[in-house]
Amino acid sequence: MDWSDLLAAFALYLVIEGLLPFVSPRNWKQSVAMIAQLSDKQLRIFGLVSMLAGLMLLAFVRG
C-alpha cells in the first residue's frame, strides 16, 4: 500500500459522507439530531461496530 491508496480511500470517504447532505439535507439533519441524543455508551458501541465492519470489509477486499 502506498500513499495514493490512502488518499484515494480518503477521497472516497469524503464523497460518500457528502452524499446524504447533498441528496437529502432535511433527513440528514434529522439523523444528526438523533445521533446527538445517543448516550456516550451507545455512540461508542456504534463506532466500534462500524470500525469492525470496515476492517472486515477491508480484509475481504484486500484478501
C-alpha positions in Angstrom: 0.0 0.0 0.0 1.3 3.4 -0.8 0.1 7.0 -0.2 -2.0 7.1 -3.3 -4.2 4.2 -2.0 -4.7 6.0 1.3 -5.5 9.3 -0.4 -7.9 7.5 -2.8 -9.7 5.9 0.2 -9.9 9.3 1.9 -11.3 10.9 -1.2 -13.9 8.1 -1.5 -14.8 8.6 2.2 -15.4 12.3 1.6 -17.6 11.6 -1.5 -19.7 9.1 0.5 -20.0 11.4 3.5 -21.2 14.2 1.3 -23.9 12.2 -0.5 -26.6 12.3 2.2 -26.4 16.0 3.0 -26.4 16.8 -0.8 -29.3 14.4 -1.7 -31.5 14.9 1.3 -30.4 17.7 3.7 -33.6 17.6 5.8 -33.3 13.9 6.5 -29.5 14.3 7.2 -30.2 17.0 9.8 -32.8 14.7 11.5 -30.3 11.9 11.5 -27.6 14.0 13.1 -30.0 15.3 15.7 -31.0 11.7 16.6 -27.3 10.7 16.8 -26.6 13.7 19.1 -29.2 12.3 21.5 -27.5 8.9 21.9 -25.6 8.2 25.1 -21.8 8.0 25.0 -22.0 4.3 25.5 -24.4 3.8 22.6 -22.3 6.0 20.4 -19.1 4.2 21.4 -20.7 0.8 20.6 -21.9 2.2 17.2 -18.4 3.4 16.5 -16.9 0.0 17.4 -19.3 -1.9 15.2 -18.6 0.5 12.4 -14.8 0.0 12.7 -15.1 -3.8 12.9 -17.3 -3.8 9.8 -14.8 -1.7 8.0 -11.9 -3.9 9.0 -13.8 -7.0 7.9 -14.7 -5.4 4.5 -11.1 -4.3 4.1 -9.8 -7.7 4.8 -12.3 -9.2 2.4 -11.4 -6.7 -0.4 -7.6 -7.0 0.1 -7.9 -10.8 0.5 
